[in-house]
C-alpha cells in the first residue's frame, strides 16, 4: 500500500510540475485578458503544489500549522481556479457575442 501511495504522489507531483511549465508557457505567449485567466490558473496550480508539499513534509511539532497552511492553500487554489474560469468564461462570451446581444458590456 505504501508503494502505491508513493506512485500516486509521484504522478501528482509530476503532473503539477508539467502543468506549471505548460501554463507558464501560455502566460508567456499570450496577451491581455487571456493572459489574466492563465495567470489565475498558474497561481492556483502553484498553491495546490505548495499544499501537497505541506502535506508531505512537515515537522511533527508543527503539524497543526502545516495542516492549517495546507487547507488555506487548497482554499486559495479553489478561489484562484474559479477566478480563472470566470475570466475565461467572460472572454468566450465576448467572442461569441452573447454579452453584446443582451446589451451588457
C-alpha positions as CSV (number, residue, x, y, z in Angstrom):
1,X,0.0,0.0,0.0
2,X,2.9,2.4,0.8
3,X,4.3,1.8,-2.7
4,X,1.0,2.6,-4.3
5,X,0.8,5.8,-2.3
6,X,4.3,6.8,-3.4
7,X,3.4,6.1,-7.1
8,X,0.2,8.2,-6.9
9,X,2.1,11.0,-5.1
10,X,4.8,10.9,-7.7
11,X,2.3,11.1,-10.6
12,X,0.6,14.0,-8.8
13,X,3.8,16.0,-8.4
14,X,5.0,15.3,-12.0
15,X,1.6,16.4,-13.4
16,X,1.6,19.5,-11.2
17,X,5.1,20.4,-12.4
18,X,4.2,19.8,-16.0
19,X,1.0,21.9,-15.5
20,X,3.1,24.8,-14.2
21,X,5.5,24.6,-17.1
22,X,2.8,24.5,-19.7
23,X,0.6,27.2,-18.1
24,X,3.6,29.4,-17.7
25,X,4.3,28.9,-21.4
26,X,0.8,30.1,-22.2
27,X,1.2,33.1,-20.0
28,X,4.5,33.9,-21.6
29,X,3.0,33.8,-25.1
30,X,-0.5,35.4,-24.8
31,X,-1.6,38.9,-24.0
32,X,-4.3,40.9,-22.3
33,X,-7.4,39.2,-21.0
34,X,-6.4,35.6,-21.9
35,X,-3.1,36.3,-20.0
36,X,-5.1,37.2,-16.9
37,X,-7.1,34.0,-16.8
38,X,-4.0,31.9,-17.3
39,X,-2.2,33.8,-14.5
40,X,-5.1,32.8,-12.2
41,X,-4.7,29.2,-13.3
42,X,-0.9,29.3,-12.8
43,X,-1.3,30.8,-9.3
44,X,-3.9,28.2,-8.5
45,X,-1.6,25.3,-9.6
46,X,1.3,26.7,-7.6
47,X,-1.0,26.9,-4.5
48,X,-2.1,23.3,-5.0
49,X,1.5,22.2,-5.3
50,X,2.5,24.0,-2.1
51,X,-0.4,22.4,-0.3
52,X,0.8,19.0,-1.4
53,X,4.3,19.8,-0.2
54,X,2.9,20.9,3.2
55,X,1.0,17.6,3.4
56,X,4.2,15.5,2.8
57,X,7.0,17.4,4.6
58,X,6.4,18.9,8.0
59,X,8.0,18.5,11.4
60,X,5.8,16.7,13.9
61,X,6.0,19.7,16.2
62,X,4.4,22.0,13.6
63,X,1.7,19.6,12.4
64,X,-1.2,21.9,13.2
65,X,0.4,24.8,11.4
66,X,1.2,22.6,8.4
67,X,-2.4,21.3,8.3
68,X,-3.8,24.9,8.5
69,X,-1.4,26.1,5.8
70,X,-2.4,23.2,3.6
71,X,-6.1,23.9,4.0
72,X,-5.5,27.6,3.4
73,X,-3.6,26.9,0.2
74,X,-6.2,24.5,-1.1
75,X,-8.9,27.2,-0.4
76,X,-6.8,29.7,-2.3
77,X,-6.4,27.2,-5.1
78,X,-10.1,26.9,-5.5
79,X,-10.7,30.6,-5.4
80,X,-8.0,31.3,-8.0
81,X,-9.1,28.5,-10.2
82,X,-12.7,29.8,-10.1
83,X,-11.4,33.3,-11.0
84,X,-9.6,31.8,-14.0
85,X,-12.7,30.0,-15.1
86,X,-14.8,33.1,-14.7
87,X,-12.3,35.2,-16.6
88,X,-12.2,32.6,-19.4
89,X,-16.0,32.5,-19.5
90,X,-16.1,36.2,-20.0
91,X,-13.7,36.0,-22.9
92,X,-15.7,33.2,-24.5
93,X,-19.0,35.1,-24.1
94,X,-17.5,38.2,-25.6
95,X,-16.1,36.2,-28.6
96,X,-19.5,34.5,-29.0
97,X,-21.3,37.9,-29.0
98,X,-23.5,36.7,-26.2
99,X,-22.8,39.6,-23.9
100,X,-23.5,42.2,-26.7
101,X,-26.8,40.6,-27.6
102,X,-28.1,41.2,-24.1
103,X,-26.9,44.8,-24.1
104,X,-24.2,44.3,-21.5
105,X,-20.6,45.0,-21.6
